[in-house]
Amino acid sequence: MEDTYRHKGLRKRLVESIRQKGINDENVLEAMNKIPRHFFLDKAFEEMAYEDQAMPIEEGQTISQPFTVAYQSQLLEVRKRSKVLEIGTGSGYQSAILGAIGARVYTIERHEALYLKAKAMLDSLQMSNVRCYYGDGIKGLGEFAPFDRILLTCAATEVPEALLNQLAIGGIMVIPLGSQKEQTMTRIKKIAESEYNYEEFDNFKFVPLLSGKNSKQ
Ligand code: SAH
């Protein structure tokens, strides 16, 4: 994989367009300028990698729209060394952005094929602060809890109980909540054990959070 001057130029333009759309967290914008999104797409979609669009990946899933990645990352208020759990690794692009911000990322994917592909790409980028797991993210990753931040990159109809339990006090969860058709970006702050503050933001459309694992044949 090559990151040419052309790719870098297109990426810079994309990041500026995302800034125009209202994203102002410089750490997020810097990370998006740094990570080559075309590395996370199939060759057939390479030309489209720097359009602000969601794109298909394997297993009928999608790599989120760059604006959505920026929006979720900004709401999550990620800091250097924040311990972040991401549900829905998909292509691994969002994980790479969190990693480039300097977070300690634990990302989980239920499709084994996607998990293997994303892990290989993140390893090749030498992102040692991003760890990939294959499993059902609804259950979280109890062995590594608590997390400072939890991010769902798939649509949930309700907040998984296990994830609330695995959020540190003072921690933040960003979760698209709603129906299959449309979800409201929701930010949950854990004030104290069993005390939460909910804030609602814009509407989005994500692929669904599904239970169980899907192994490679
Ligand atoms: N962050 C990804 C977005 C991928 S789409 C990216 O940047 O490319 C959302 C992903 O969530 C899909 O790959 C889907 O398989 C995964 N997913 C859905 N339910 C899940 C679950 N219970 N546990 C883990 N991953 C899940």
Boltz pocket constraint, residues with backbone or C-beta under 6 A from the ligand:
constraints:
  - pocket:
      binder: B
      contacts: [[A, 61], [A, 62], [A, 63], [A, 64], [A, 87], [A, 88], [A, 89], [A, 90], [A, 91], [A, 92], [A, 93], [A, 94], [A, 95], [A, 108], [A, 109], [A, 110], [A, 111], [A, 114], [A, 135], [A, 136], [A, 137], [A, 138], [A, 153], [A, 154], [A, 207], [A, 208], [A, 209], [A, 210], [A, 211], [A, 212]]
      max_distance: 6.0
